[in-house]
Amino acid sequence: MCRAHTHVFYGLPVRAWTLVDAATAWPRLKPVLPFFSLVELRLKNGSLRTDTPSAIERIPLEVWEIVKEELVRVEIASTSLAATAFEHACTFDGDCLFRQNLKCSQKQDWEALSPANMCESCDEGLDNFVLLADGSEWSSLVHSMVTAFGLAIASLLWVRPSDADYVDPASAFYLCVSPSAALEADCGGQSGPDELSIATPTSDVPRNAKTRFLRLIRLLQLDPVSVTGLTPNPPAEPTPRRMLRNPDRRKIEGITLAEVEPRWVVLTQCESNW
């Protein structure tokens, strides 16, 4: 039997890797971040005071922002599922592109990854990461995290560059301003009739929707991306084996904060559960 899942929402995609690690660190960050919000508020209205005169009262807001960003970075790095999944010696001795991406804080060239430039131990680590990230505990964490920013996760389905791959480090998740309108329908096959599902999604979007996304992305250091539809990749020879080696691919590319723009999205996946 086959089941189709369709989600309609207003949102944008972020790199799955960064969302998983931010959610894993969220229980440690959640009780601390309100302190920085309070400091910012009191600095702006001139009411920041300590029990005794102190230089703390004169620290500018920009410095507090740097401290907050570094705290978030350290917490995410220390609780990273990536670190848990990849506790091994890279067999490429530093030439493995995947290992380089894990250490790179500027640009992670996920799109260039392939088994040819990814060592066997890192390939195994990627499978471990997926098993950890698919757990129900992480699902609860990510919901708790995005809800605190007035957002929701549209679907926990991995949006992969190729439907032929079990997982890909360039995968993304979609965030949205409210729980998506979700539809499911089964193909009845020989056991019953084909199903039809209908829903009427709301078109109301909060005025500060984009601000919510930017605040989450900036604070928890997520990587926003753009996702384009599948691009036909014709095989050199019309054989099933060739098609498997050269599947159609969708582009999932990193973008800058200036390019972030939420929009209406329809996300559909069909899965076989025979």
C-alpha positions as CSV (number, residue, x, y, z in Angstrom):
1,M,0.0,0.0,0.0
2,C,1.2,3.6,-0.7
3,R,0.4,6.6,1.4
4,A,0.7,10.3,0.3
5,H,1.5,13.0,2.8
6,T,0.8,16.7,1.8
7,H,1.6,19.7,3.9
8,V,0.6,23.3,3.0
9,F,2.3,26.1,5.0
10,Y,4.0,29.5,5.0
11,G,7.7,29.0,5.8
12,L,11.2,28.3,4.7
13,P,13.8,25.5,4.7
14,V,16.9,25.2,6.9
15,R,19.8,22.8,6.8
16,A,18.6,19.7,8.7
17,W,22.0,19.2,10.3
18,T,22.0,22.6,12.0
19,L,18.3,22.2,13.2
20,V,19.1,18.9,14.8
21,D,22.1,20.2,16.7
22,A,20.3,23.4,17.8
23,A,17.4,21.3,19.1
24,T,19.7,19.0,21.0
25,A,21.3,22.0,22.8
26,W,17.9,23.6,23.5
27,P,17.3,22.2,27.0
28,R,20.6,23.8,28.1
29,L,20.0,27.1,26.3
30,K,16.3,27.6,27.2
31,P,16.8,28.6,30.8
32,V,19.7,30.9,30.0
33,L,18.4,33.0,27.0
34,P,15.8,34.9,29.0
35,F,18.6,36.4,31.1
36,F,20.0,38.1,28.0
37,S,16.6,39.3,26.9
38,L,16.2,40.9,30.4
39,V,19.6,42.6,30.1
40,E,18.8,43.9,26.7
41,L,15.5,45.3,28.0
42,R,17.0,47.0,31.0
43,L,19.9,48.5,28.9
44,K,17.4,50.0,26.5
45,N,15.3,51.6,29.3
46,G,18.3,52.5,31.5
47,S,17.3,50.4,34.4
48,L,20.2,47.9,34.5
49,R,21.6,47.9,38.1
50,T,23.7,45.7,40.3
51,D,23.7,45.4,44.1
52,T,26.9,47.4,44.2
53,P,28.4,49.8,41.6
54,S,30.0,47.7,38.9
55,A,31.4,47.9,35.4
56,I,28.8,45.4,34.4
57,E,26.3,48.3,34.3
58,R,28.4,50.0,31.6
59,I,28.9,47.0,29.3
60,P,27.3,48.0,25.9
61,L,24.6,45.9,24.4
62,E,26.9,44.8,21.5
63,V,29.2,43.1,24.0
64,W,26.3,41.2,25.6
65,E,25.3,40.1,22.1
66,I,28.8,38.7,21.4
67,V,28.7,36.8,24.8
68,K,25.3,35.4,23.9
69,E,26.3,34.2,20.5
70,E,29.5,32.6,21.8
71,L,27.5,30.8,24.6
72,V,25.1,29.4,22.0
73,R,27.9,28.3,19.8
74,V,29.7,26.5,22.6
75,E,26.5,24.8,23.9
76,I,25.6,23.6,20.4
77,A,29.1,22.3,19.8
78,S,29.2,20.5,23.1
79,T,25.9,18.7,22.7
80,S,26.1,18.2,18.9
81,L,24.7,14.9,17.6
82,A,27.3,15.3,14.9
83,A,30.0,14.8,17.6
84,T,28.2,11.8,19.0
85,A,27.7,10.2,15.6
86,F,31.2,10.9,14.3
87,E,33.4,9.8,17.2
88,H,35.9,8.0,15.0
89,A,39.2,8.5,13.2
90,C,38.6,9.7,9.7
91,T,40.3,7.2,7.3
92,F,41.0,9.9,4.7
93,D,43.5,11.7,7.0
94,G,41.9,15.1,6.6
95,D,41.1,14.7,2.9
96,C,37.5,13.6,3.6
97,L,35.3,16.5,2.5
98,F,32.6,15.5,5.1
99,R,35.1,15.8,7.9
100,Q,36.2,19.1,6.6
101,N,32.6,20.3,6.6
102,L,32.1,19.3,10.2
103,K,35.0,21.6,11.2
104,C,34.2,24.5,8.9
105,S,32.4,27.4,10.5
106,Q,32.2,29.6,7.4
107,K,30.9,27.6,4.5
108,Q,29.9,24.0,4.4
109,D,30.0,22.7,0.9
110,W,27.4,20.0,1.5
111,E,26.3,20.0,-2.2
112,A,29.8,18.7,-3.3
113,L,29.6,15.6,-1.2
114,S,29.6,12.1,-2.7
115,P,30.8,8.7,-1.7
116,A,33.9,9.5,-3.8
117,N,35.1,12.2,-1.4
118,M,33.6,10.8,1.8
119,C,35.5,8.1,3.7
120,E,33.9,4.8,4.8
121,S,33.9,5.7,8.5
122,C,32.2,9.0,7.9
123,D,29.6,7.3,5.7
124,E,28.8,5.0,8.7
125,G,28.8,8.0,11.0
126,L,26.2,9.7,8.7
127,D,23.9,6.6,9.2
128,N,24.4,6.9,12.9
129,F,23.4,10.5,12.8
130,V,20.2,9.8,11.0
131,L,19.2,7.1,13.6
132,L,19.8,9.6,16.4
133,A,18.0,12.5,14.6
134,D,15.0,10.3,13.8
135,G,14.4,9.6,17.5
136,S,11.2,10.6,19.2
137,E,13.2,12.6,21.9
138,W,14.7,14.9,19.3
139,S,11.2,15.4,17.7
140,S,9.9,16.7,21.1
141,L,13.0,19.0,21.4
142,V,12.6,20.6,18.0
143,H,8.9,21.3,18.6
144,S,9.7,22.9,22.0
145,M,12.4,25.0,20.5
146,V,10.6,26.4,17.4
147,T,7.4,27.0,19.5
148,A,9.4,29.4,21.7
149,F,10.0,31.6,18.7
150,G,6.3,31.5,17.5
151,L,7.1,29.0,14.8
152,A,6.4,25.3,14.0
153,I,8.1,22.6,12.1
154,A,6.1,21.9,8.9
155,S,7.1,18.2,8.7
156,L,9.7,15.9,10.1
157,L,10.2,14.4,6.7
158,W,13.8,14.8,5.4
159,V,13.8,16.9,2.2
160,R,16.7,15.3,0.4
161,P,18.5,16.3,-2.8
162,S,17.6,13.0,-4.4
163,D,14.6,10.7,-3.7
164,A,16.9,7.8,-4.4
165,D,19.0,8.4,-1.3
166,Y,18.3,7.2,2.2
167,V,19.9,10.3,3.6
168,D,22.1,13.1,2.4
169,P,24.0,15.7,4.5
170,A,22.6,18.4,2.3
171,S,19.0,17.5,3.5
172,A,16.7,20.2,4.8
173,F,13.7,20.6,7.1
174,Y,10.9,23.2,6.6
175,L,9.9,25.6,9.3
176,C,6.5,27.4,9.3
177,V,4.6,30.1,11.2
178,S,1.9,27.7,12.4
179,P,1.3,24.0,12.2
180,S,0.9,23.1,8.6
181,A,-2.4,21.9,7.1
182,A,-1.6,18.2,6.7
183,L,-3.4,15.8,4.4
184,E,-2.9,12.0,4.1
185,A,-4.4,9.6,1.7
186,D,-3.9,5.9,1.1
187,C,-3.9,3.9,-2.1
188,G,-6.4,1.2,-1.4
189,G,-5.0,-1.4,-3.8
190,Q,-6.7,-4.7,-3.4
191,S,-7.7,-4.1,0.2
192,G,-10.1,-1.2,-0.3
193,P,-10.9,2.0,-2.2
194,D,-8.4,4.8,-2.8
195,E,-8.7,7.6,-0.3
196,L,-9.4,11.3,-0.9
197,S,-8.5,14.0,1.6
198,I,-9.6,17.6,1.6
199,A,-8.6,20.6,3.8
200,T,-9.0,24.3,3.7
201,P,-5.8,26.0,4.9
202,T,-5.9,29.5,6.4
203,S,-4.1,32.2,4.5
204,D,-3.5,34.4,7.6
205,V,0.2,35.2,8.0
206,P,1.4,37.2,11.1
207,R,2.9,40.6,10.2
208,N,6.2,39.8,12.0
209,A,6.5,36.3,10.4
210,K,9.8,37.0,8.7
211,T,11.2,38.5,11.9
212,R,10.4,35.3,13.8
213,F,12.3,33.2,11.3
214,L,15.3,35.6,11.3
215,R,15.5,35.7,15.1
216,L,15.5,31.9,15.3
217,I,18.1,31.5,12.5
218,R,20.4,34.1,13.9
219,L,20.2,33.1,17.6
220,L,20.5,29.4,17.1
221,Q,22.9,29.7,14.2
222,L,20.8,27.7,11.7
223,D,21.8,27.5,8.0
224,P,18.9,28.8,5.8
225,V,18.8,27.2,2.3
226,S,16.9,27.4,-0.9
227,V,15.2,24.3,-2.4
228,T,14.4,23.9,-6.0
229,G,12.4,21.1,-7.6
230,L,13.8,18.0,-9.1
231,T,15.9,18.6,-12.2
232,P,15.9,15.8,-14.8
233,N,19.3,14.2,-15.1
234,P,19.1,12.0,-18.3
235,P,21.0,8.8,-18.1
236,A,23.7,8.1,-20.6
237,E,22.0,4.8,-21.4
238,P,18.3,3.9,-20.8
239,T,18.8,1.1,-18.2
240,P,17.4,0.8,-14.7
241,R,20.9,0.5,-13.3
242,R,22.0,3.7,-14.9
243,M,19.0,5.5,-13.5
244,L,19.9,4.4,-10.0
245,R,23.4,5.7,-10.4
246,N,22.3,9.0,-11.9
247,P,19.0,10.0,-10.2
248,D,17.2,13.3,-10.7
249,R,18.3,15.9,-8.1
250,R,16.8,18.9,-6.5
251,K,19.1,21.8,-5.5
252,I,19.5,22.6,-1.8
253,E,21.9,25.5,-1.5
254,G,22.9,27.7,1.3
255,I,21.8,31.3,1.3
256,T,22.6,34.5,3.2
257,L,20.3,36.1,5.8
258,A,19.6,38.9,3.4
259,E,18.2,36.3,1.0
260,V,15.9,34.7,3.6
261,E,12.3,35.1,2.4
262,P,9.5,32.8,3.7
263,R,6.7,31.9,1.3
264,W,3.8,29.5,0.7
265,V,4.9,26.0,0.2
266,V,3.2,22.7,-0.8
267,L,5.3,19.7,0.3
268,T,4.2,16.2,-0.8
269,Q,5.8,12.8,-0.2
270,C,4.5,9.4,-1.2
271,E,5.8,6.3,0.7
272,S,5.3,2.6,0.3
273,N,4.4,0.6,3.4
274,W,3.8,-2.8,2.0
